[in-house]
């Protein structure tokens, strides 16, 4: 299983499990694409973006759509074929997009947690967060995630096959040279630090929300709870992926077959979590989503 200079050295899952993985990726990919597109169109066609907190949700929608369109089809088709079938260049592109999406999501989750706390502080002071805060932080997030994901293309780090041999990702083996430093930087800056900041700021935001009983703040309180549930569920689904990342360099024994299957599936299912949690927790957004769907049905009749 070889193309150009890359060789898949993993022998974790057999062809039947690769087909199962591809089928599940395709199903969840289509569901994720439909739900995120539904939410994206609703946000654009309604007045929700006037409530600036939803700008981060829009950014998450866009990055999830990028993954659903430019990553999932290649992963699922290759898994159904039991091997990567799109060549060296596409392997590098898919791995680049995968890392970019992951970093973008983590930074955006951190910004959402920070924004929730700032919104409470500003509410007490009868101030609003400036639009420039949202615009600037989103642009910086795009630049940071794209820059970091580009470094392996410049041989700082390396993109190779994943453990299923049906997709491509960052090489998590701690090899001598720049790769080890880059991998540790990604884990710390894109994993540990964002998680610590998210837990800290969301805990503070949730505790402060308990002391604000104003009816004007009701929608914002729901939004804070929704954000906490959404991030917790996404992190839960990302746990197999995180475990696999640590397993590759630290554990010399054979990688569990279940872990190689659950890791990509968990990250794919995670793309539908924002839409589902907002549907459950926010009645106004839920009504807007249903209204858009009803309009589409009437137009099709």
N, C-alpha and C positions, 0 to 999 in steps of 0.2 A: 504494500500500500504506500506508494511513493509518488511525489511530484516535485520537480525541480530539486531543491535541497532539503525538503521536509519529509520525514519518515514518521509514521505513526508507530510508536513502540509499545502502545498500550494493547493489552489483550484482556479487557475487563468484561465486556458483554458480547454475547453471540448475536448472530444475524436476526434471529427471531425477536430478541429483545430490542434490537435496533429498529425493527419495523414497528414494534409496539411504541417505542419512544417517538418515532416519526409521526405515527398516527395521532398520538396524544398532543404532540406539539402543533400539528396542523389544526386539530379541533380547538385547542385553547388559543391558538394564534388567531383563528377566524373570530372567535368570541371576543377576544381582546381588541381586535381591530374594529369590530362592530360597536362595542360598548364605548371605546374611546372616541371613535368618530361621532357617535351619538352625543356624547358629552361635549365634544369640541364644537359641534354645530349649535348645540343649545347655548353654550356660553357666548358664541359669536352673535347669535340672533336674539338674545335676551339682554336684559339690563344688568346682569350679574357682574359684568366686568366693571361697572360703575362702583361696585363694592370691591375695592382694589385687592382684597385678600384672595379673590378668585383668580388673580393673575398667575399666582404660583400653580394653581390647579390647571390652568390653561397650559402652562409650560410643561407640566407633567404629562398632560394629554398629548402634546406635540411629540415629546421624546418617546412616549409609548407607541405612538403611531409610526414613528421612524423605525423603531424596533420591529413592529408587526409587519411593516412593508419591506424593509431592507435586510432583515436578519432571519426572521422565522421561516419564510419560504425556502431559503437555502438550507437551513438546518433540517427542516422537516423532509424535504425532497432527498437530501443526502442520507438521512436516517432511514427513510423508506428504501433507499438503494443500498443500504448497509455500508456505505463508504462516502467520503467526500468526493463529489463529482464535478466541482466547479473550478478546479485549478488553483494555482498558487496565488494569483492576484486577488481573486475573490476571497480566498482564505484570509489574506491580510486585511481586506476591507471589512469582512464580517467580524473579525477579531477586534479591529479598530472600533467599529460601531458598538460592539458589545461592551468594551471597556468604557467608551465615551458615555453610553447610556447609563451604565452602573454608577460612574462618578457623578454624572449630572443628577441622577435620582437622589443620591446621598446628600449632595450639597443642597439640593432643593428642599429635601425633608428638613435639613438643618435650618434653612432660611424660613421655612414655614413655622417651625417651633419658635424661632426668635421673633418672628412677626406676631405670633399669638401673644407673646409676653409684652412686646412693645405696644400692641393695640390696647391692652388692659391699662398699662401705665398712661398712655395718651388719653384714654377714655376718662380717667380720673382727672386729668388736667384739661379736659375738653379740647383736645387737639386731635388732628388726623395725621396718619402717616402719609408723607408726601409720595406722589406718584413716581418721582425720580428714584426713590428707594427701591421700588419694585423693578423698574426698568433697568437701573444700574446693576442691581444684584443679579438679575436674570442674564443680562449681557455678559457680566463677569463669569457667571457659571458656565455659559456656553463656551467662552474663550478658554477657561481653565480646563474643562473636561475635554475639549478638542485638543488642546495643547498636550495635556498629559497622555492622552490616547495616541497621539502622533509620535511620541518618543520611541516606542519600539520599532516604528517604521524607519527610524534613524539609527537603529541598532543599539538603542539604550533600552534594554529589555528585549523580549523576543515573543513573537506570535507563532504558535504551533497548533497541532491538533489537540482537541480536548480528549478526555479519557474514553469517550465513546468512539473516537476516530471518525465521527460524522460531522464535526464542526470544528471551529478554530477559536482559540482564546489566548490569553496571556500565558506564557510558560511560567508556572509557579514553582518550578524546581529552583532551589537556591544554588545556582552555579557561580563559580568565581567570576569576578569582574563586575561590570555595571548592572547585570541582571539582578543580582541579590539586592543591591542598594535600591534599585528601582522598585522591585517587588515589595520590599519592606516599606518604602515610602508610600506606595499605593495602599497597602494594608493599614498603615498608621493614619495617613492623611485622608484616605477615602473610606476608612472603616472605623477604627477606634475613636478618633477624635470626633467625627460627626455623631457617632452613637452617644458618646459622653455628653456632647453639647445638646443633643436632642432630648435625652433623659433629663438633663438639668433644666433646660428652658421649659419643656412641657410640664414638668412637675411643678415648677414655679407658677406657670400660667394656670394650670388646673387648680392649684391651691388658692390663687388670687381670685379666680372666677367664683369660688364658693362664697366670697364676701361681697359680691356685687349682685344685688337682687333686682336691679332696675329692669323693667320690661323692655326698655329700649335695647338692652344688652342681651336679650333672650336669644336672638339669632346668632350673635357672636359666641355665646356660651355653647350653643349647639355645635358651632363650627369648631371650637376648641376641642370639645369631646370627640367630634368626628375625626379630627386630625390625629388625636392620640390613638384612637382605635385603628385608623387606617395604617399608621406607621407601625404599630405593634403587629398587625396582621402581616404586613409586608415583610417585616424583619423575621417573623416566624417562618414565612415561606422561603426566605433567603437563608435560613439556618443550614439546610443541607449543602447549599453552595459554599457557605463560609466554612463548614466542616470539611468539605472536599478540598478547598484551597489550603487548609492547614494540614490535611492528611497527606497531600502529595509530597511536600518536602520533609515532613517530620516523621512520618510513619513509613518504614521500609517494607512492611508487609503488603500483601495484595489489597488493592482498593476494593471495597465491597461493591458488588454489582448493583445493589439497590441504591447506593449513594450516587453512582454514576448516572442512574436514571432519574432519581429524585431531584438532583441539583438543577439540571436544565428545566425540568417540569415546574419546579417551585418558582424559579425566576420568571417563567412565562405566565403562570397563574397569577403572580403578583401584579401583573399589568392590569388585571381587571379589578383589583381590590379598591383603588381610589373611586372608581365609578360606583361600585356596589355600596361602599360605606357612605358616600354622599347621598345615594338614593335612599338609604335607610334612615340616616340621621337628619337630613335637611329637607323638610316638607316643601319649602318654596322651590328649591332646585328640582326636587322630585316632580312637582307639578309642572314645571317648565319642560322637563324631559318628556313627560307623558303628553303634554300639549303638542310638542314638536312631532312626536310619533303619530298622534292623532291627525295632525295636519297632513303629514305625508300619506297616511292611509286615505284621507278624503281626496287628495290630489290624484291618487292612483286609481280611484274608482271612476 
